């Protein structure tokens, strides 16, 4: 019959592991600590894992990490994120483009929309993005959706001043 992996005892005793488990806020870390404490007290690996609420393979993985890293090895590692679609330089160019604003004289729209920004990214960096993804990028970059008040093209400044004063333009 094969023997299980040896568990290092120089880090913590079973009673010390149980005391630390009571203070630990993360449930999965507590389960690993209790399973290792059970195994150190002489229970079989299957019984130790079952008593802690995990399976035998999870106990084996926890023992390997505990032996290599100590108590820090029992804490869940953060999951990786998908890399950003736009690099830092491309994000900076997008922010500059948005803050510069559209130029209607050049044929730009009166205000940027998410599809407009997607077309800018595609033309400038040859990367395609959908408007939903662009919305997440824009929010993550700290840009908010602000829309300027519409201005009528035939607006008269003189009429606006007269209206503000409560007067009328009629003689």
Secondary structure, DSSP 8 states (H G I E B T S, - for coil): ---------SS--HHHHHHHHHH---HHHHHHHHHHHHHHTT--HHHHHHHHTS-HHHHHHHHHHHHHHGGGGGS---------SS-HHHHHHHHHHHHH---GGGT--SS--HHHHHHHHHHHH-----HHHHHHHHHHTT----------TT--HHHHHHHHHT--S--
